[in-house]
Amino acid sequence: MTNAAILELFATISDIDLACSSERALEIFEGILQRFGLHSFLITGLPVPHDSEWHRAILHDGWASEWFTRYESEGHFPHDPCAARSRLSAEPFLWHQLPAGVLTPRARLVMDEAAEFGMKDGFCVPIHVPLAGPAVVTAASDRIEIPPGSMPLIETLCVHLYRKVSSFGNNPDNEEGSPLTARERELLQWSAQGKTTEDIACILGITTHTVESHHRNIRDKLDAINVVHAVVKALRRDEIQI
């Protein structure tokens, strides 16, 4: 890895540390990933495999919505070999480094189906925080271009990103008793005004994947079956106004 590339990664870490919002930190991170040929990434806690509410631990869902739907509908989480290894190991790894000979048929199916959705290879950076459960920052694409020797710096970048996004998630600008963050209420307010996912992404300067992730979290928190139902419940709770 060249000195210029190393300096750039250090500058990126500094930019993430100085970001004033999780959206800005994610935007910076996404820009670096694209230079390595990566187009999808996920930041999530790793509950025990049998936890049916595992998706509540997601801090940022940058997977394609079609893949998330398949992953959830097929019940892949308990069999995901990347999640399993990330729970047990603190060392970052590339997906192709998973030992194929010891993968169960269900684990192989998870990876094979991910490849069908354009995620043929990727990396995982496990995050192990004292007094907290395991987590992971993972990114993937159909072809990755990570220079030799760069993983230690990518690991540092992912750890800083996780801490930054977690700090915003753990200190939401909520009204007392509200399950929604200020950002979730803002997004739902736009939904109540009839704005589409694409509209909201443009208005807030975030990706459609981020909007969809917020919508999922909102539905979970309000126990709503869809966005319209969530809007109705939020209006009844005086979370938003129209």
FENMOJO-V223458 format. One record per helix or strand of 2 or more residues. SS is the DSSP state (2 for helix, 1 for strand). FROM is the first residue (numbers start at 1). LEN is the number of residues. Records with the same first field share a line. If there is no record, write none. Layout:
# FENMOJO-V223458
SS = FROM-LEN, FROM-LEN
This chain:
# FENMOJO-V223458
2 = 3-16, 22-14, 54-4, 65-9, 77-3, 81-8, 95-3, 100-3, 105-12, 151-20, 182-11, 197-8, 208-15, 227-10
1 = 40-6, 58-4, 93-2, 121-7, 135-7
